[in-house]
Amino acid sequence: MAPALLAAIDPTTYTQSSKGLNPQALSYVGNVFSRVADGTVDQTLAHLQQSVGRLANYLGVANVSSTDDIVSLLDAGAAKVFVTRAQLDELKSKKIDQDRLVLCLPGNSREEIIEAIAGTQVNIYSHQVEDIELLEAWLKEYGTDRPEVFVSFAKPELDSVQRIAKLSAIPIIPAENLTVDAQQEASLISVAKLVMANATSDRPDGLFTTLVTDERGIALGLVYSSEESVAESLRTGRGVYQSRKRGLWYKGESSGDIQELVSLALDCDNDCLQFVVRQKGRGFCHLATPTCFGQYTGLSKLQKTLQGRKESAPEGSYTARLFNDSQLLRAKILEEAAELCDATTKEHIAFEAADLFYFALTKCVAAGVSLEDVERNLDAKSIKVKRRQGDAKPAFAAQAAAASSSANGANGTKKPTKEEVKEAASVPKSKDDPAGIKDGRIAMRRYIAANETSETIASVLQRPSQRSTDKILEICRPIIENVKTNGDKALLEYTHKFEKATSLTSTVLKAPFPQELMQLAPETAKAIDVSFENIRKFHAAQKEDKPLKVETMPGVVCSRFARPIERVGLYVPGGTAVLPSTALMLGVPAMVAGCKTLVLATPPRSNGKVTPEVVYAAHKVGASAIVLAGGAQAVAAMAYGTESVPKVDKILGPGNQFVTAAKMFVSNDTNAGVSIDMPAGPSEVLVVADKTADPAFVASDLLSQAEHGVDSQVILIAVGLDETELRAIEDELHKQAIALPRVDIVRGAIEHSITLAVDDIQEAMRLSNDYAPEHLILQVEDAEKVVDLVENAGSVFVGHWTPESVGDYSAGVNHSLPTYGYAKQYSGVNLGSYIKHITSANLTKQGLENVGAAVMELARVEELEAHRRAVSLRLGVA
């Protein structure tokens, strides 16, 4: 859009001028002209930098000898440069956009003008014009469909300037000859009259349609203006418009929702004004909304939200920390930038870009930088003319190369998507996520086994967590290495980051635990006490009465005796549930076995504390310490030890996919010297139900595991049920699910859960044994007999009156069980999980004589001579 006029200034002195336009009034005009010589290039560059986004600078550079300097001025933000013919030709050879160049005419006669512009479509500048009639005639001949024409005057007067402006030429007037207050400075030229010189109106009342926008160009509303209201707006620096009924309308004068004028201009057809303003108070609209078209959206809305949160965020909240903790904010920006770089699909890129915008704008708001400031800098960048090589800084180039090589893991494994990470961490589904919803109901997918191939059945029975295990390990690996290397410091950082427990200064709570951390309701303490005793009884019964001793031949006695594992680490999940039951299931057998050191790890709440139920359970089992951390970092701390966390010999306990992956990793690291109980990951249940099953019981058992986490899986094998009976179970599942507080977690689990309809119990048990569930519930006729068909399961719940919940809490059996199908190879946690068996051999001389010949012969066959001699020397044979 061509400017209405240029105010000529001297960049070194204009701020001190006492006559004409002051700096504030110049900003309303928005476009200035200044001359540059070799000796003032540096000063002009500094002026350009200081005025970026506030003023459009047009520069007369005819006296600048170096075109490289002219290019630097353009690159620094000069809107256009006024050049000689020789400079024009040289700059065009440098591929400078011709629209950024204005040719200074050598003279003002008609012949000189025609000769100068012949064969070119360049902007032109006629300077120090005296013969207004001649210029006026030439402009009429030249027409309006032409490049821009700039004009300065030997004697600038309102009448002559207006005549030239009406012919779409752009006048250049010294700032000291201009005014925004014609009443006080009648001898000066009114800016309002020049701005409105070409304005046209098709309204009977002669008013001009006026679009009011903010500095980002967002439309606030539509009003009307007159030449009088424009003049008053320029004079006061406020939004002043023309009311069709009440005359001049000073926006916000009564409501307080005033506007600061930024700039104004006519549109391309000169029949509509644009007022750019800074809106104060509640907003532009009389309904107290930011615009007459409703609320802000997108980045403008986000900016308003963040500005409000900066002022009102509660102390210590995540939002307040983002504004006050520069290191946290830096980490989030780097994290989101990396995730954007890793995104591939259109939807994923948009999602990650939005996250990055959020934290980048938080950085801006924290520093008092607005979107308007950012966009002014973007506009300045858009007119740069110098071309950089475009390489990244070395440090970032190296990071990009490393990221590229690690985008696939050590075995070519792709990194998990953000959704896979959220599922692995068991983050509840959002309200608008359709997970688990089918035809408006919470429902599992149904398959008729007889109609499906074995490949399809195997596919639908695959655990969701197994689809991303390798990917999750790629996330765990650097966390484990960091804790291994940096100990308590790294562990505390991860607790701050993942658990938001920023008030913690230590991640270890040593026994004895303060009584105030174990304040419980009497009924809760009683429930824990009852469960504790039942679990103790069942596991105490598993103790071996005496060592095993066998005389394999005369004089050769072999024995086996049990010893407790000295130091055990017990992982108690936190996150979406309070689990004192897990602390009991892991801690009571360790206590019964006689383990000397029990270290319990559990994620703290955001306030840095552990739930009192878990602390009470830890106290009862005799834990020596509670590690206030979760995830891979807690597993690493117990596996390798830190300054505060004792190293353990075995880690037991369930957890999400991160915990399971970390347990498997450290158990395979010979430097850790630690074993694990089993790969106990996300919870799962398989219910076998026939016609004798109560639909409400079946649905409740399925939901009791689905509420554990979005990566849980529940399976129903329906034996001989017809459509009505299947529908009854599905109706119960939906009815019960929508009433649960954790329905958004349930929906995530139901999304990858299925019903398999089969004909008979033999087929049901074949599928169950192949799946090898963590929990198997038999709601069938003669359930006790069906137990004989069980080959693979973590724990079995027999009959209609045995919900899985009793095993989770108080019956006495252990609920820390193998998942992922590992029930084919592993047992659940039991007393044997906490002991090791040591064998011994005790031989008399006669015994060695009896067995010696066999030993020496086998040593000879294996060519292990030292082995053979250890016997032969004792027996005195060659």
N, C-alpha and C positions, 0 to 999 in steps of 0.2 A: 504494500500500500504506500503510495507516494505521500510524503509529509506535506502538511499545509504550508509550512514555512521552516526556515532554518534561522536560528538566532546565532549571529556571529559573536564569538568570544575569544578572549586571550586566556588559554588554560592556566596560565601562571598567576593571573590577577582577578579573574572573574568573581571569585568568592569574596573579594574585598570591595566590589563595586557598590557605590551608594546610589547610583542612578540606573533606572531601567529595571531589568529583570534580575532579581536575586536568585541564588541557587535553587530555592524551593520553587519559584515561579518557572525557572528554566526546566525543571523536571516535568512540569505540566506540558510545556511545549514539546519536550522530549527529544528534540533534534537540534544539534548545534553544529556550527561550522567554525573551524579555526585553521590558521595558516601554520605551516611547519617549514623550518629551514634546517640545514645541516646541524646547526648548533642547538636546535631544540628537539631533536628526535628523541633523545632519552627522556626529556621532560614529558613529551607527548605520550610516550609509551607508558610512563607512570600514570598519567592522567587517564589513559584508556583502561588501565588495570583498575583504577579506583572507581571509575564510573560505569563499569560493566553492568549491563542490565538497567541502569538508570537513565543513561543518555545514549542516543544514537549519534555517533561522532562522524561528521563529514570533514575531510581534511584536504586543504589546499597544499599540494606537495610539489608545485612547479619549481620551487627553489631547493628541493632535495636532490642532490647530485647522484646518489646511489639508488638504483632500482631495488637492490637488496634491502635497503632500509625501508623503501616503500612497501615491499612485500612483508616485512616485519610488522609494519604498522597495520596492514590489512589483517595479518595473522593475529595481532593483538586485539582486534575487534573493531577497527575502523569500518563504518558502514560502506562508504565510498571514498575514493581519492580523486581529486581534481588534478589532471595531469596535462602536460604539453603533448604535442603531436609525437615528438621523439620518444617521450616516456610511454605513451600509449602503445606505440609499435613494439617497444622492447618488452613491456609487461604482457602484451598479447602473445609474444613469443614464449613467455614463461607459463603460458596456459592459464593466466589469471582470467576469471570469469568477467566478460565484458560488461556485465551489468554492475560490477563493482567499480567501474572506471567512468570518469566524467571528463570530457575533453574541454579544456579551456580555449575559447575562441580567441584568435589573434586580434580581432577587431570587431566592431559592432555594426559595420555597414552590411547591407543586404548581400552584396557580392562576396564579402569576406565570409559571411556565415554560410552561404550556399557552397562556396569553394571548400570550406573546412569540413563540411559534413557530407560532401559528395561521396557516394559509394559506400557509406557506412551507416550502421544503425546504432551509434554510440550516444550515450547521454552527453549533453553539452552544457557549457556554462558561459553565459554572456555577462561580463563583469563591468561594473561602474558605468551603467547605461545612463546616457543623458537624454537621448531622443526617444521618448516614450512612444510617440506616434509611430515611428519607424519600427520599433520592436513589436508594437501591437499589430501593425500590418503584417509583419513577417510571421508572427505566431498564428494569425488567422490563415495565412497562406499555407503554413506548415501543417495545420490541422491538429486534431487531438489524438489520432492514432499514430503515435510516435514515441520515441524514447523520451526520458525526462529532460526538461529544460530548466536550468537553474539561472536565476537573475539576481545580480546585485545592482544597487543604484548609486549614482553620484550624489543625488540628494533624495534620500528616501522620504516620501510623503505619503500619507494614507491614501489619497485619491489615486495616485499613480501606481502604488503598490497593489491596491485592490483591483485596478483595471487589468494589470498583468496577471494577478492571481485568478481572476475570473476566466482567463484563457488557459487555465491549467498549468501555468508556469509556477515554479516554486521560488518564492522570493527569499533572498538572504538579507536579513536586516540586522545591523549591530544590536546587541542585547540592550545597550544603553539607550537605543531609540524605541524600545518596545515597553509596553506596560500591560499589567493585568488589572489596573485600576485607573481607567480613563477619566474618572471624575476628579481624582487627585492629581493626575499627571496628564492634563488635557493636551499638552504640546507633544506628547509621545503617541506612537501608533498603537492602537488597541489590538492585542492578540486575539481577543474574541471576534473582532470584525474580520481579521484575516482568516481565522479558522472557519468562519461562517460565510466567507466570500462566495463560495460555490454551492452553498447549501440550497437544496430545493425542497419544496413541500407540496404535496398534492391535496393537503387538507384545507378545507374552507377557512379555518381559523389560522392557517399559516404556521402551525406548530410542527415540530420535527420529531418524528418517532425516535426514541432513544432506548438503546439496549444497555443495561447496566450489568457489568461483569466484575468478577474479582480479578486479582492479578494473574490468575491461572487461566482466565478466559471462560470461567464457569458463569453461565447466565444467572443473574440474581433476579431480574425482573424487567418489565417493560414500562417506560414512562414517556413523558413528552417534555420537550425543551423549546425555548425561544432564544433569540439572540440575547435578550436581557438576562435570562436564567443562566446561559452559558457564561456571560460576562460576570455575573454574580458568583458563580461557582469558581471561576478562575480567581476572582478577587479574594474570596474567603477560604479557598482551598478545601471546600466542602462539597458534598453532593447537593446541588440546588437544581430544582427542576421547575417546570411550569405546570401548575394544576389547571385543569380545564375549567374549574369553578372558582378557585380561591387565589389565583395569581401565583406568585413565587412560592415554591414549596421547599422549605429547608428540611431535608430528610432527617428524621430523628430528633428534631428540635423539641418535641413534646415527650417522645418515648425514651429518648436517650440513645436510640439505635442509630447514631450518626454515621456518616461516611467521610473518610478522608479521601480527597481527590488524588489520584495517581496520574492520570492522563486522560485526554479525550481526543477523538478524531472522527472524521466522516468516513462512511463506507465507500466502496468503489463507485457507486452511482450518485454519491453526494446527497442521498435522500434519507439517510439514517445515521444518527450519532452513536458512537460507542463511548460510554463513560467507564473508565477503569477505576475502581475504588477499593479502599480497605474498609470493609464493613465492621463496625463496632457493635457491642451490645448483643442482643439476642439473635439478630439476623435482619435480613432485608424485609421480609414479609410482615404484614400486620398480624399474622397468625403466629409470630415469634419463631418461624422456621428460617433457616439460612437463606433460602430462595423462595420465590413465589411458586416454584415448581416442586417444592418439598425439601427433603433433607439432602445433604451432600451424599455422594456415593464415592466408592473407590478410594483413591489416595487422599482426596480432600476430606472424606469422612474419617479415614484412619488418622490423618493429621489432627483433626479436632479431638478425636478420642484420646490420642496419646498426649496432647496438650492438657486435656482434662485430667488424665491419670498422673501426669507429672506433678500436678498441683495437689491431688487428693489421694494418691496411693498410700495405703496404710504402711507404717514403718515396718520394715522387715519382710514385706510381701515380695513376691517374685517381681512384680512390676516395679516396685520401689528399688529393688536391687538392680534391675536392668538400668535404671537411670543413675544410680549411685556407684555401681561397681563396674568400672571401665573394663576390667579384665573379663568379667562374666559376659558383658555385652560384646567384647571383641571375640570371645570364644564362640558365641552364638552366631555372629556374622560370618566368621570363618567356617563354622559348621554348615550353615545354610548355603553359603557360596559353594562349598564342596558338593553338597547334595544337589544343587542346581547343575553343577558341572557333570554330575553322574547321571542326571535324568535323561531319558531317551524319548519317551512318548510325549505327544502333544499335551495330554492331560497332566502327566507327571511334571513336565517342564513348567507349565502354568502354576501348578501347586507349589513347586519349590521356589519359583520366582516370587510368588506372593509372600512366602515365608521370609525370603531375603529382603524384600521391600519393607516388610514389617520391622525387622531389626535395624535395617539401614535408616529408616525414618525415625526409629527410636533414638539412634545415635544423633540424628539431626536435631530432634526436639530437645534432647538433653543438652545440646550445645547452643540452643536458641536459634538454630538454622531452620528456615521454613522451606516448604516446597517451592515457593516463589523464588527464594534465593537459589535453590538448586536449578530451577528451570531457566533462570537468567544465565547461569553458567553453562547450561546445555545450549542455549541460544548462542552464547559466545563461541562455544566449541564448534557449532554448526557452520560458522563463517570463517573458520581457519583455512588458510590456503597452503601452508607448508605441509608437506607429506613426510611423515616419519617412516622409519624402516618398519615399525610395527612389531618388533620383537618384545617379548615379556622381559621383565627384569630377571637377572640370572637366578635369584633365589626362587622366584615363582615358576620359572621355566623348569627348574629342577624338580619342584614339587609336582608340576603337571606331568612330567615324565614318570616320576615315581607313582603318581596316581594312576597313570595309564597302564603301567606295568602291574599294578596291584588291583586294577578293576576286576581282574580275574585272580582268584586266590592261587595258592601254591599248586593246587591240582587243577587249575583252570576253572575254578568255581567262581561264578559271578556273585558280586555282592548282593545282599538282599535288598529288596525295595523297602521303602519306608513302611508300607502296609505290612510286609513280612516282619519287619522289626517290631512294629506295634503289636502284632499278633504274638510274636515270641515273648514280648514283655507283658502279654495279657492285658493290653489296654482296652477298656470297654468300647463297644461300637458307639458312634454318635447317633443321636436321635434320628437323623435323616438318612442313616446308612440302612439300606434294605436287607442287610444280612439276616438270614433265618426267616424271612417273610416270604410266604407263598400264597398268592391269591388273598392277600390282606390278613393272613393268619400266620402265627409262629408254627412252623411245621417242618418235619424231617422229610427228606426225599424217600420215596417208597420204591422198592424193587421187588419183583416176583422172581425168585431165584430160578424157577423152571424156565423162565423166558429169557434169561441172560446167559451170556457166555462166561466161562470161568475167568477169562481175562477181565471182563467188565466187573465181575464180583470182586476180584483182587484189587482192581483200581479203586472202586468206591470204598473199600475197606482200608485203604491206605491212610495212615494218620496224617493230619495236616502238618504236624510238626516235622515229620520225616521229609517233607518236601523242601525244607530249607535248613536242615541241620548243618550241612557243610558251609552254607553261607553265613550262618550265625557264628560258626567257629572263627571265621575271618574277622568278625567284630571282637570276639573274646580275646583273640591272641594278643593284640597290643595292650589290652587292659591287664592281662595276666603278666606280661613282661614288665609293664610299668610298676605294678605292685611288687613284683619280684625284685626289681632294681631299686625302687625308691621307698618301699616300705610304708610306714605310717603316713608320710606326706601324700603319697599317691592315693592311699586308701581314704584319707580324709577328703581329698579333692573329689573323689568319685561319690562319696556320701553326700557332699554338698551339691554335686551336679545332679545325680540321679534321684536322690531322696529329698532334695531341697532343704536338708537339715543344716542350714548355714550357721546356726548358732553353736553347733558342736565344735569343740576344740580338741576332743579326743574321741577315738572310735572304739574304745574298750571300757567296759564297765566291770570292775573287779568285785569278786565276792569278798565278804558278805554284802549282799545287796541291801540298800537302805529300805527300811520298812515302808517309807512313804511311797516307794515305787511299786508296792504290792498291795495297795488299797483296793479291796474287792468287796462286792456285795456278798453277804453270807451264803446265799444260794449258789453263787458262782464258785466260791472257794469249796463248798461242799461237793459240787459236781466234779471239780478237779480232783478232790481227795478220793472220791469213789472211783473215778476212772484210774487214778494212780494205783490204787490198791488192786483192782482187777487186772491191770496190765502187769503189775509186780507178781501176782500169783501165777499167772499163765507163763511168764518168762522164768520165774524161779523153778517151776516144774520142769523146765527144759535142762536144768543143770545135770551134769554127769556125777553120779555118786562117788565114783572112784576111778583111778586111772585104769586103762586097758592093759593087761599083761598077758603075754602068750609065750610059752616055751616052744619054739618051732622045731627044735631037736634037742637032744640032751646037751645041757650046758650052754644053750643059746636062748636067751630070754629077750624078747622084744616088747617094748611098752610104748604107750601113747598117753600123754597127760595134757591137760588144758591149762592155758595161762591167758589172763585178760590182755587185750591190746592196751598198751600203757596210756596212749594219748589219742583221744578221738575228737573229731570236729563234727558238730551236729548242725546241719543247716535247716533253719526253720523259716519257711517263706513268709513274706509280709505282703506288701503290695495291696491287693484288693481284698484281703481277708485277715482277720485276727486268728492265729492258729496255735493256741496253747496245747491243743491235742497233739500236734506234731512234736512239740517239745517233750511231751510225755512219752510218746511212742518211740522217740529216739533216746531220750534220757534215762527212762526207767530200765530198759535192758542193759544200758551201759553201767548203771549203778549196780544192778544185780550181778553183772559179770565181774565187777570189781575194778573197772578202769580207773586209773589214778587221776587222770586229767580229762575233764569234760569241758570243751570249749563250744559254746553255743553261738551261732551267728544268725542274726536276723536284721532286716532293714528297719531303721527307726522311722517314726513319723516325722513330718516336716518340722515339728517342734523339738526334734532331737531326742525324744523319749521312746522307749519301748512300751508296748501295751502291758499293763500291770498283770494280766493273766499269764503272759509269757514269762515275765520276771518271776512270778510266783511258782510256775512250773519249773523254771531253771533252779530256783532255790530248793524245791523239794527233791530234785534229782541230784543235787550237789554239784552243779556246774561251778567251775572256778572262775569263769569269765564269760561275759556276753560281748560279742563283737558287733558293734552298731554299723553294720554294712550288709548289703545284699549282692546278688548277682555274681558275675565272674570275679569281681574284685574281692568279695568275701571268701570265695573258694581259694583264690590265689593266696590270700593272707594266711589262711589256715594251712595250706599246702607247703608254703615256703617259710612262713613265720615272718614277723616284722619286729620292730623294736618293742611293740606292746602286745602283739598277738603271738601266743605260743604256737610253735610248729606242732602239727599233729601227725599221727601215723596212718590214720584212716579217716575219710570224710563220708558221712552218711546223711541221707535226707533228700527229700524231693525238691523240685523247683521248676522254674520255667525253662525254656529252651537254652537260655544263656547259662543258667546254673548247670544244666546237664552237660552242655558242650564243654564248659570249663572243667567239670569233674573228670570227664573223659580225657581232656587234654593233659591235666596234671598227673593223672594216673599213668599216662604213657611217657611221662618225663622222668627218666631215671634220676635226674638231679633232685627231683622233689622227694622221692622216696616215700610216696604216699599211695594208698590203695583207696578204692571206693566201694560202697555197698553194691551198687547196681546203677544202670542208666535210668534213674527214676525221673521222668519228665512230666509233661502235662497229664492231668488225670483223665481216666477213661473208665467206662463201664459197659458191659454187655449184658443185656437182660434177655433171657430166654423165657417166653411166655406162651402158654397154651390157653385153651378155652376156659380153664379153671381160674385163670388170673383175673384179678380185679383191675379194670382199666385205670382207676384212680391210683392204685398202688404202683402199677407199671409206670405211669406218667411221673409220679413223684420220685421213683427211683432213678429214672432217666435225668430228671431235672436236678437231682441232688449232686450229680457230677457235672452237669452242664454249667452250673453256677460257679464252678471253680475258676474257669478262665475261658477266654475266647478261643484258645488253642486246645481246649479239651474236646473229646469226641465221645458220643454216646451212641450205642448200637442196640437196636431191638431186633431180635430174631423171633418172628411170630410163627408159631407152629400150628398149622391147620386152621388159621383164623379166616373167616369170610369178610366181605367188604363192610358189613355192619359192625363187626367186632373190631376190625382195624380202625374204622372211623371213630368208634367210641374211645379208643386210646388216643387218637389224634385230637379229638375234641377236648379230652381231659388235659392233654399236654398244653394246648393253647390256653385253656381257661386258667390252669395253674401258673403258667409261665408269665402271663401278663400281670398277675398279682404279685410277682416276686420283686423285691427291691433291686435285685441285680439282674433285671430283665435284659439290660443292654449287653451284659456279659453272656447271659443265656443265649441270646440271639446269635452272637458270634460263634458259640459252640454248635448250635443247632444247624448253622449254615453248612457244616461239613459232617453232619450226623445223618444216619440212614436207618430205615426199616427194611429188613429182609424177610419176605414171606416165604416159608418153606412148608413142605408137606408133612414131615415127620420128625421126631426127636433125634433120630440117628443123623439126619442131615444137619439139623441144628447144631448138634454137638461136634460134628465134623468141621463145620464152619467156625464154631467157637474155638476149638483146639487149634485151628490154623491161625486164627486172629490172636490167640493167647492174651486175653484181656487182663488188665490190672485187677478189676473187680468183675466177678461173674455172679449174677443173681439168677437163681433158678425158681421162677414162679410157675411151676408145672406140677402136674399130678405125680405122686410118688417121687418127690424131689430127692429124697435120700438115696433112692436106687439110681437116679440119674447121675449122682456124684461119681458112681463107678465109671462113668463114661468120660469124666474130666481127665484130660492129659496135661493141659497147659492152662494155668491161671495163677494170678498172684494170690487171690483169696476168694473163697466161694461162700455165698450167702444162700442158705438152703431154705426153701419154702416161702409161703406167702407172708409169714410173720417175722421175717428176718431182713429188714431193710439194711442197705449198705451202711447207713448212718451209724448203726450200733458198732460196726467195725471201725469206723472213723473215730469213735469217741471212747466208749465205755465197756464194751464186751470183754476186752482183754486181748484179742488178737491184734496184730500190728497193722497199721495202715500205711506204712512206708513200703511200697510194693513196686515190683518191676513193671515198667510201661514199654511202649514201642514194640511190643511183641517179645520182649526179653524174658517173659515168663516161661518161654521154652528152655531157657538156660539158667535162669536165676531164681532164687527163692526171695520172698520178702524178708524184711528185717526181722531177725529173731535173736535169741541169745547167742547163737553161733556166729552172728555177724560181729560180735565184740570180743570173741576169743580166738586164739590160734592154738592149734594142736602141735605139740612137740613130741617127736618120737625119740626113743632111746634104745640102744642095744647093749646088753651086758653078757659077756662071754666068760666062761671059765676056761682053763687050759684044755680041758676035755672038749669043751664046745668048739674051740678054735681048731683042735685036731679033727673034730667031726666035719666041720664046714670048710676047712682050709683048702683042701684039694680042689673043691669047686671054685673057690675064689681065685686061686692061682691059675687055674686053667682058663677062666674067662679073662683074667688080666693079660694072659699070654696072647689069647686070640685078639684082643683089642690093642695089643702092642703097647701096653702101659706097664713098663718094667718096674717102675717104682712101686706101683700098686702091688705087684706080685711079691716083691722083696719084703714089703711090710709084713707079709704073712710068713714067708719062708724064713726070714731071720728069726722070728719068734719060735718057729717050729724046728729050726736047725736043719733045714733041708736045702739042697742046692736049687 
